[in-house]
């Protein structure tokens, strides 16, 4: 009878340990799921930041291009103003040649 009780007690202890192991494994699995979700959030945030960085880079290129075009337009405007000034002087000289 003692052997049966010892076997029963041993079986009960083994069952308790298996139950504790199952609970521990369940907790570990929950933490793994949490880590996977965090990794997913980090990946999403990284992707969004990459998109934002790309858009900012494209905008900087557009600003640079616009600034370059503006500079070129200013150079052209300055050249045209100088030409108009020269033409104005030439016209004043021609008008000065007329006598009444």
C-alpha positions as CSV (number, residue, x, y, z in Angstrom):
1,X,0.0,0.0,0.0
2,X,2.9,2.4,0.8
3,X,4.3,1.8,-2.7
4,X,0.9,2.8,-4.2
5,X,0.7,5.9,-2.0
6,X,4.3,6.8,-2.9
7,X,3.6,6.3,-6.6
8,X,0.4,8.3,-6.4
9,X,2.3,11.1,-4.5
10,X,5.1,11.1,-7.1
11,X,2.5,11.2,-9.9
12,X,0.7,14.1,-8.2
13,X,4.1,16.0,-7.9
14,X,4.9,15.3,-11.5
15,X,1.5,16.6,-12.6
16,X,2.0,19.8,-10.5
17,X,5.4,20.3,-12.0
18,X,4.0,19.8,-15.5
19,X,1.2,22.3,-14.7
20,X,3.8,24.8,-13.5
21,X,5.9,24.2,-16.6
22,X,2.9,24.7,-18.8
23,X,2.1,28.0,-17.0
24,X,5.8,29.1,-17.4
25,X,5.8,28.2,-21.1
26,X,2.5,30.0,-21.6
27,X,4.1,33.2,-20.0
28,X,7.1,32.8,-22.3
29,X,4.9,32.5,-25.3
30,X,3.0,35.6,-24.3
31,X,6.3,37.5,-24.0
32,X,7.4,36.2,-27.4
33,X,4.1,37.5,-28.9
34,X,4.6,40.9,-27.2
35,X,8.2,41.1,-28.6
36,X,6.9,40.2,-32.1
37,X,4.3,43.0,-31.8
38,X,6.9,45.4,-30.7
39,X,9.2,44.4,-33.6
40,X,6.3,44.9,-35.9
41,X,5.7,48.4,-34.5
42,X,9.3,49.3,-34.8
43,X,9.4,48.1,-38.4
44,X,6.3,50.1,-39.2
45,X,7.8,53.2,-37.6
46,X,11.1,52.8,-39.4
47,X,9.3,52.4,-42.7
48,X,7.3,55.6,-42.1
49,X,10.4,57.5,-41.1
50,X,12.1,56.3,-44.3
51,X,9.2,57.5,-46.4
52,X,9.2,60.9,-44.6
53,X,13.0,61.2,-45.1
54,X,12.6,60.4,-48.8
55,X,9.9,63.1,-49.1
56,X,12.0,65.6,-47.3
57,X,14.9,64.8,-49.6
58,X,12.8,65.2,-52.7
59,X,11.5,68.5,-51.4
60,X,15.1,69.7,-50.8
61,X,16.0,68.8,-54.3
62,X,13.0,70.7,-55.6
63,X,13.9,73.7,-53.5
64,X,17.5,73.6,-54.8
65,X,16.2,73.3,-58.4
66,X,13.9,76.3,-57.9
67,X,16.6,78.3,-56.3
68,X,18.9,77.6,-59.2
69,X,16.2,78.6,-61.7
70,X,15.6,81.8,-59.7
71,X,19.3,82.6,-59.8
72,X,19.4,82.0,-63.6
73,X,16.3,84.2,-64.0
74,X,18.0,87.0,-62.0
75,X,21.1,86.7,-64.1
76,X,19.0,87.0,-67.3
77,X,17.0,89.9,-65.8
78,X,20.2,91.7,-64.9
79,X,21.6,91.2,-68.4
80,X,18.3,92.4,-70.0
81,X,18.3,95.5,-67.7
82,X,21.8,96.3,-68.8
83,X,20.8,95.9,-72.4
84,X,17.8,98.2,-71.9
85,X,20.0,100.8,-70.2
86,X,22.3,100.7,-73.2
87,X,19.4,101.0,-75.6
88,X,18.0,103.9,-73.6
89,X,21.4,105.7,-73.8
90,X,21.6,105.0,-77.5
91,X,18.0,106.4,-78.0
92,X,18.8,109.5,-76.0
93,X,21.8,110.1,-78.2
94,X,19.7,109.7,-81.3
95,X,17.0,112.0,-80.0
96,X,19.7,114.6,-79.2
97,X,20.8,114.7,-82.8
98,X,17.4,116.0,-83.9
99,X,17.1,119.7,-84.1
100,X,14.0,121.8,-84.5
